[in-house]
Amino acid sequence: MSSFRLRLAAAVLPFTLVLAACGNDAQNADAPPPTTAAAAAESQELAPVKVEGAPGAKPTITLPSTPFMVSGPGHRTVAAGDGKDITEADTVSAHFLLLNAKDGKELESRFGEEVVGLGLGDETLQPAIRNALVGQKVGARVLVAVPAKEAVGEQGNPTMGIAAADTLLYFFEVTDAKTPLKEATGTPVPPKAGLPTVQMGASPQEPAKITVPKGAPPKETVVQPLIQGKGPKVQAGQTVRVSYTGVTWRDPANPFDYSGKTPEGYAEFPIGQGGLIKAWDENIPGQTVGSRILMVVPPADGYGKEGRGEQIKGDDTMIFVLDILDAT
């Protein structure tokens, strides 16, 4: 991952223990492919675990004994949902609780108004979590067990008090599921004269071709919709998924970054939280999902006088074209 993506487009999840442990690539490669049509078989090892509480409320989870351990990853459907079928192409929103089954200690909870977003097609997602949720329906309440070494590696996580031999218990209550867009879709918007022009790549994996007009770049940030999406407005605090190409006004033929070069072909990050360049953080909120945006960014709203690496100098104006694919 380049230094540009670390600032502009790092893929961020609200919690990290849903990701497969680093260094377990060989193990993950041997795992069976994710289920796509129906829920994977449930684990009888989780039958003795008692889960109490009303839907929408933080549950009380009681272990039959401690330490509680499982022989391998598995799940149990505590309550079936009655909404949309969940597929591997979906991003789900869910309330979330995580326990260490060694002693029943709560490690993290996201219940109440806050939900977390999970891309079920994400290669780094724990296979046990994917298999537990794909084939369910929205509204499902699901308990998932994962040996800790598969979440944190053989070294464990001393900071969180997790040993590799522990078992982690995840509880998800799915509140929504939707399939993110692959590219912008909506109503074309004629751009204003005098702005850079955009020719999108033949596929989302190819960078867009951006041509700049003659003359000096604008001194203020310009935000020009090229396609007006019909989805909901992005709100500050959400995690957005975008595909994008970034070039400088000085050298538009050579993108300094584009999302198509990543395995996913997109980027996800929290918006409006101060973690991005000012132009993105302030101007993506308020746009609608499905939109394609041309953004011309002077140094003051980008990386400032220090620039960024060798490709973005301190006096460079950046140009982005980005598709807003999802917001959760």
C-alpha positions in Angstrom: 0.0 0.0 0.0 1.5 3.3 -1.0 1.9 6.3 1.3 -0.9 8.1 -0.6 -3.4 5.3 0.2 -2.4 5.4 3.9 -3.8 8.9 4.1 -6.4 9.0 1.3 -7.9 5.6 1.1 -6.8 3.1 3.7 -9.4 0.4 4.1 -10.6 0.8 7.7 -12.9 -1.4 9.7 -14.4 -0.2 13.0 -12.9 -3.3 14.7 -9.9 -5.4 13.8 -10.5 -8.8 15.2 -12.9 -9.7 12.4 -9.9 -9.9 10.1 -7.9 -13.0 9.4 -4.6 -13.0 11.4 -1.5 -11.8 9.6 0.8 -14.7 8.7 -2.0 -17.2 8.3 -2.1 -17.0 4.5 -1.4 -20.7 4.1 -4.1 -21.7 6.5 -6.6 -19.3 4.9 -5.7 -20.6 1.4 -6.7 -24.1 2.6 -10.0 -23.0 3.9 -13.1 -24.0 2.0 -14.6 -21.4 -0.3 -17.3 -19.1 1.3 -20.8 -20.3 1.2 -23.0 -18.2 -1.2 -26.4 -19.9 -1.4 -27.3 -21.1 2.1 -26.0 -20.8 5.7 -23.1 -23.1 6.5 -23.7 -26.0 8.9 -24.0 -24.9 12.5 -21.6 -26.0 15.3 -23.0 -28.2 18.0 -20.2 -27.1 20.3 -22.0 -23.7 20.7 -25.3 -25.3 21.9 -24.5 -25.0 25.6 -23.8 -21.2 25.4 -26.8 -19.3 26.7 -27.7 -16.0 24.9 -30.4 -13.9 26.6 -31.8 -10.5 25.7 -34.3 -8.8 23.4 -33.5 -7.9 19.8 -31.7 -4.6 19.6 -30.5 -4.9 23.1 -27.0 -5.9 24.2 -27.3 -9.6 25.0 -26.1 -11.5 28.1 -23.9 -14.4 27.1 -23.4 -17.1 29.7 -20.8 -19.8 29.2 -21.3 -23.4 30.4 -17.9 -23.3 32.1 -14.6 -21.4 31.8 -12.4 -21.6 30.0 -14.8 -22.4 27.1 -13.0 -23.7 24.0 -14.0 -25.0 20.6 -12.1 -27.4 18.4 -12.5 -25.1 15.3 -14.4 -22.2 13.9 -18.2 -22.4 13.9 -21.5 -20.6 14.5 -25.0 -20.9 15.9 -28.1 -19.0 14.8 -29.6 -17.7 18.0 -32.6 -16.2 16.1 -33.4 -16.3 12.4 -34.0 -13.1 10.5 -37.1 -12.3 8.4 -35.6 -9.7 6.0 -33.5 -9.7 2.9 -31.4 -12.8 2.1 -27.7 -12.1 2.8 -25.3 -12.9 0.0 -21.5 -12.8 -0.3 -21.8 -9.7 -2.4 -23.4 -7.7 0.4 -22.2 -5.3 2.9 -24.0 -5.9 6.2 -24.7 -3.5 9.1 -24.8 -5.2 12.5 -24.7 -4.7 16.2 -21.6 -6.4 17.6 -20.3 -8.0 20.8 -17.0 -9.7 21.3 -16.0 -11.9 24.3 -13.0 -13.9 25.3 -14.4 -17.3 26.2 -11.4 -18.0 28.4 -13.2 -16.1 31.2 -16.3 -14.5 29.5 -14.6 -11.0 29.5 -16.1 -8.5 27.1 -13.5 -7.2 24.7 -15.7 -4.9 22.6 -19.4 -4.0 22.2 -21.2 -2.0 19.5 -24.8 -2.1 20.6 -27.2 0.8 20.7 -27.4 3.3 17.9 -23.9 2.4 16.5 -23.6 -0.4 14.0 -20.6 -1.8 12.2 -20.2 -2.5 8.5 -18.8 -5.7 7.1 -18.1 -6.4 3.4 -18.7 -10.1 3.1 -16.7 -10.3 0.0 -13.6 -8.9 1.7 -10.8 -11.4 1.4 -9.4 -10.4 4.9 -12.7 -11.1 6.7 -12.6 -14.1 9.1 -14.0 -17.1 7.0 -16.0 -18.2 10.0 -17.8 -14.8 10.2 -18.5 -14.8 6.5 -19.8 -18.4 6.5 -22.0 -17.6 9.5 -23.7 -14.6 7.9 -24.0 -15.5 4.2 -27.3 -17.3 3.7 -28.9 -15.7 6.7 -31.6 -13.0 6.5 -31.5 -9.5 7.8 -32.5 -9.5 11.5 -30.6 -12.7 12.2 -28.8 -13.0 15.6 -25.7 -15.1 15.2 -23.1 -16.4 17.6 -19.7 -17.1 16.0 -16.7 -18.9 17.6 -13.1 -18.5 16.3 -9.9 -19.9 17.8 -8.0 -16.8 18.8 -4.9 -17.8 16.9 -6.9 -17.3 13.7 -7.8 -13.7 14.7 -4.6 -12.6 16.3 -2.0 -15.1 15.2 0.2 -17.5 17.2 1.6 -14.7 19.3 -1.7 -13.8 20.8 -2.5 -10.2 21.8 -1.1 -9.5 25.3 -2.5 -5.9 25.2 -6.1 -7.3 25.0 -5.3 -10.3 27.2 -5.8 -12.8 24.4 -3.7 -15.9 24.2 -3.4 -17.9 21.0 -5.1 -20.9 22.7 -8.2 -18.8 23.7 -11.5 -18.9 21.9 -13.2 -15.7 20.8 -17.0 -15.4 20.7 -18.6 -12.9 18.4 -22.3 -12.0 18.5 -23.9 -10.3 15.5 -27.3 -8.9 15.1 -27.8 -7.9 11.5 -29.7 -4.7 10.9 -29.3 -4.3 7.2 -27.7 -5.8 4.1 -27.1 -4.2 0.6 -25.0 -4.9 -2.4 -22.6 -2.0 -3.0 -22.4 -0.5 -6.5 -19.6 -1.4 -8.9 -19.5 2.0 -10.5 -21.4 5.3 -10.4 -25.0 5.2 -11.6 -27.6 8.0 -11.9 -28.2 11.1 -13.9 -25.4 12.6 -16.0 -24.5 16.2 -15.1 -22.9 18.4 -17.8 -19.7 19.8 -16.3 -18.9 23.5 -16.2 -16.6 24.8 -19.0 -13.0 25.2 -18.2 -12.6 22.2 -15.9 -10.5 19.1 -16.5 -12.3 16.4 -18.6 -12.6 12.8 -17.7 -12.6 9.6 -19.7 -13.3 6.6 -17.5 -11.3 3.4 -18.0 -12.7 0.4 -19.8 -13.2 -1.3 -16.5 -13.2 -0.2 -12.8 -9.7 -1.7 -12.5 -8.3 0.8 -15.0 -7.5 4.4 -14.0 -9.5 7.2 -15.6 -7.8 9.5 -18.2 -7.9 13.1 -17.0 -7.1 16.0 -19.4 -6.5 19.5 -18.0 -7.4 22.7 -19.9 -4.8 25.3 -20.7 -4.0 27.9 -18.1 -3.5 27.9 -14.3 -5.5 25.7 -12.0 -8.2 27.2 -9.8 -7.1 28.6 -6.5 -10.1 27.2 -4.6 -11.4 23.6 -4.4 -13.8 22.8 -7.1 -16.4 20.0 -6.7 -18.2 19.1 -9.9 -20.7 16.2 -10.0 -20.4 14.2 -13.3 -23.2 11.8 -12.4 -25.8 12.5 -9.8 -26.5 9.3 -7.8 -29.9 8.4 -6.6 -28.8 6.9 -3.3 -28.9 8.4 0.2 -26.7 11.3 1.1 -23.4 10.5 2.7 -23.2 11.7 6.3 -20.1 12.6 8.3 -19.1 9.7 10.5 -20.1 7.0 8.0 -17.7 4.6 6.3 -17.7 5.2 2.5 -16.7 3.0 -0.3 -15.2 4.7 -3.4 -13.3 4.0 -6.5 -11.1 6.8 -7.7 -8.2 8.1 -9.8 -5.9 10.9 -8.6 -3.5 12.9 -10.8 -1.7 16.3 -10.5 -2.5 19.3 -12.7 1.2 19.4 -13.6 1.3 15.7 -14.7 -2.2 14.4 -15.5 -1.0 11.5 -17.6 0.5 9.7 -14.7 -1.9 8.9 -11.8 -0.2 9.1 -8.4 -2.8 6.6 -7.1 -6.0 4.8 -8.2 -8.2 2.3 -6.5 -8.2 -0.2 -9.4 -4.7 -1.3 -8.6 -5.8 -2.9 -5.3 -7.2 -6.4 -5.1 -10.6 -5.1 -4.0 -10.8 -2.3 -6.7 -12.1 0.2 -4.2 -11.2 1.9 -1.0 -13.2 2.3 2.3 -12.6 4.9 5.0 -14.5 6.9 7.7 -15.5 10.3 6.3 -15.8 13.6 8.1 -13.6 12.5 11.0 -10.4 14.5 10.2 -8.5 11.5 8.9 -8.4 12.5 5.2 -7.3 15.5 3.2 -9.6 18.5 3.9 -11.1 18.5 0.4 -12.4 14.9 0.8 -13.4 15.2 4.4 -15.5 18.3 3.9 -16.9 17.7 0.4 -17.8 14.0 0.2 -20.4 14.3 3.0 -23.6 15.6 1.4 -23.0 13.8 -1.9 -25.3 10.9 -2.8 -24.4 7.3 -3.2 -24.0 6.5 -6.8 -22.5 9.8 -7.7 -19.3 10.4 -9.7 -17.5 13.5 -8.6 -14.7 15.5 -10.2 -12.7 17.3 -7.5 -9.9 19.9 -8.2 -7.9 20.4 -5.0 -5.3 23.1 -4.4 -2.4 22.5 -1.9 -4.2 24.2 0.9 -7.0 21.6 0.9 -4.7 18.7 0.1 -1.2 18.1 1.5 -0.1 21.7 1.9 3.3 23.1 1.2 5.1 19.9 2.2 3.4 17.9 -0.6 3.4 14.1 -0.5 6.4 12.1 -1.6 8.0 12.6 -5.0 4.8 12.7 -7.1 2.9 15.5 -5.2 4.9 18.6 -4.8 4.1 21.4 -2.4 2.6 23.6 -5.1 0.8 20.8 -7.0 -3.0 21.0 -7.5 -4.5 17.5 -7.4 -7.4 16.3 -9.5 -9.6 13.4 -8.5 -12.5 11.6 -10.1 -14.3 9.3 -7.7 -17.4 7.1 -7.7 -19.3 6.9 -4.4 -20.3 3.2 -4.2 -21.6 2.8 -0.7 -22.0 4.5 2.7 -22.6 2.7 6.0 
